[in-house]
Amino acid sequence: MKWRGFIPAMCAAALVTSCGESTDPVVPVDSNPAMMAQVGTLLVFVHWEGDGVAGKRVELLEPHREMKTDEEGVAEFVVRPGTYTVRVYDINRGGPPRWYVDTNATVVAGEVTRVEVVDCLPCV
């Protein structure tokens, strides 16, 4: 009967140890130059004729991160080097509406990778 308390104790131990630091591939970067050498910036610019489109949902599929474009049409992700799929929702290109547009991008450590997505505002 000593096992009666064993399972709840193991569950509690597993719960406590699982609340540690995240292993999310998106890394917060301060002003640390060594950290900057290990990550890159993925800059997504959603625009129509050069004018940024605010409030567009942008998702980075592989690390499951998303944000909306700011008032200048920009969403910025700081990530580890690698190839990512950028998904932008509610983009107009003329013709039948698309739920989203996917673009592949390769991020290099210490560099800014820029992805431009054209949103045809008059095509609505």
Backbone torsions as a table, in degrees:
resi	resn	phi	psi	omega
1	MET	NA	2.8	177.9
2	LYS	-71.0	-18.6	-178.0
3	TRP	-75.9	-14.0	-176.3
4	ARG	-57.3	-39.8	-179.3
5	GLY	-91.4	-8.4	-176.3
6	PHE	-67.4	-47.6	-177.0
7	ILE	-64.1	-48.4	176.7
8	PRO	-60.3	-35.7	179.1
9	ALA	-66.0	-41.1	178.6
10	MET	-66.0	-40.0	177.9
11	CYS	-63.4	-41.6	179.0
12	ALA	-65.5	-40.6	179.1
13	ALA	-64.9	-41.3	178.5
14	ALA	-64.5	-38.8	179.4
15	LEU	-65.5	-43.6	-179.1
16	VAL	-65.7	-43.2	-177.8
17	THR	-73.9	-21.8	180.0
18	SER	-80.5	-6.1	-178.8
19	CYS	-93.9	22.4	180.0
20	GLY	-79.1	-159.8	-178.4
21	GLU	-66.9	150.5	179.6
22	SER	-75.0	150.0	173.8
23	THR	-105.5	28.2	179.9
24	ASP	-60.5	131.5	-178.8
25	PRO	-69.6	-9.0	175.7
26	VAL	-88.1	121.0	-170.0
27	VAL	-105.8	127.9	173.7
28	PRO	-70.2	138.2	-177.1
29	VAL	-123.1	125.5	174.3
30	ASP	-93.0	-146.5	178.0
31	SER	-94.1	24.3	-178.4
32	ASN	-80.5	112.3	-178.5
33	PRO	-62.0	-33.9	179.0
34	ALA	-64.9	-37.6	178.4
35	MET	-69.1	-38.3	179.9
36	MET	-62.1	-30.7	179.9
37	ALA	-71.8	-16.0	-176.9
38	GLN	-100.1	-7.1	-177.5
39	VAL	-130.2	167.8	174.8
40	GLY	-133.2	171.0	180.0
41	THR	-113.1	132.1	174.9
42	LEU	-109.9	111.6	-176.9
43	LEU	-106.6	118.7	-179.9
44	VAL	-106.3	123.1	-178.6
45	PHE	-115.8	112.8	177.8
46	VAL	-101.6	125.1	-174.0
47	HIS	-151.1	166.0	168.2
48	TRP	-131.7	118.3	-178.7
49	GLU	51.4	41.8	175.5
50	GLY	86.2	-11.7	178.3
51	ASP	-92.3	125.5	-178.8
52	GLY	-62.5	144.8	178.2
53	VAL	-109.1	115.1	-177.3
54	ALA	-81.9	153.9	171.9
55	GLY	79.7	13.4	177.2
56	LYS	-84.2	135.8	180.0
57	ARG	-78.6	123.7	-179.7
58	VAL	-120.9	129.5	-178.7
59	GLU	-123.7	136.9	171.0
60	LEU	-100.4	108.1	-168.2
61	LEU	-64.5	-46.1	-172.1
62	GLU	-64.3	-46.4	176.2
63	PRO	-89.2	4.9	179.0
64	HIS	55.8	50.8	177.5
65	ARG	-116.0	145.1	176.5
66	GLU	-146.9	156.7	176.5
67	MET	-158.3	171.9	176.7
68	LYS	-106.4	151.1	178.1
69	THR	-66.9	146.4	179.2
70	ASP	-79.4	-172.1	-176.5
71	GLU	-64.9	-15.5	177.2
72	GLU	-97.6	3.4	179.0
73	GLY	83.1	19.4	-173.9
74	VAL	-113.5	137.2	168.4
75	ALA	-124.1	129.2	-174.7
76	GLU	-121.8	126.5	178.8
77	PHE	-117.9	134.2	172.5
78	VAL	-104.8	116.2	-172.0
79	VAL	-138.4	167.1	173.8
80	ARG	-71.4	155.8	177.8
81	PRO	-58.7	143.9	179.0
82	GLY	156.4	-176.9	178.8
83	THR	-104.3	131.3	-175.3
84	TYR	-127.7	155.3	172.2
85	THR	-104.1	121.0	178.0
86	VAL	-98.5	124.5	179.3
87	ARG	-116.8	124.3	178.3
88	VAL	-116.9	129.2	-174.0
89	TYR	-95.4	153.9	173.0
90	ASP	60.7	51.1	-179.7
91	ILE	-104.4	132.7	178.4
92	ASN	-98.8	131.3	178.4
93	ARG	-130.1	10.6	-173.6
94	GLY	86.9	153.7	-178.1
95	GLY	77.2	-159.6	-179.6
96	PRO	-60.4	141.5	-178.4
97	PRO	-67.3	145.9	178.5
98	ARG	-105.6	140.6	177.1
99	TRP	-69.1	-37.7	-179.1
100	TYR	-159.2	165.1	176.2
101	VAL	-126.0	128.8	178.5
102	ASP	-103.5	140.7	176.2
103	THR	-139.1	136.0	176.1
104	ASN	-89.0	144.1	178.7
105	ALA	-142.8	139.5	177.1
106	THR	-109.1	122.6	-178.3
107	VAL	-99.9	133.1	179.0
108	VAL	-111.6	140.7	-178.6
109	ALA	-58.1	134.6	176.9
110	GLY	76.6	4.2	-178.0
111	GLU	-122.5	163.6	175.9
112	VAL	-104.2	123.6	175.2
113	THR	-103.5	126.2	-175.5
114	ARG	-108.9	131.4	176.0
115	VAL	-120.4	127.6	178.0
116	GLU	-109.9	134.2	177.3
117	VAL	-125.5	121.8	179.9
118	VAL	-88.7	128.1	177.5
119	ASP	-115.2	106.1	-176.2
120	CYS	-73.3	93.7	-177.3
121	LEU	-63.6	-39.5	178.3
122	PRO	-72.1	-10.7	-177.1
123	CYS	-80.3	1.0	-176.1
124	VAL	-65.0	NA	NA
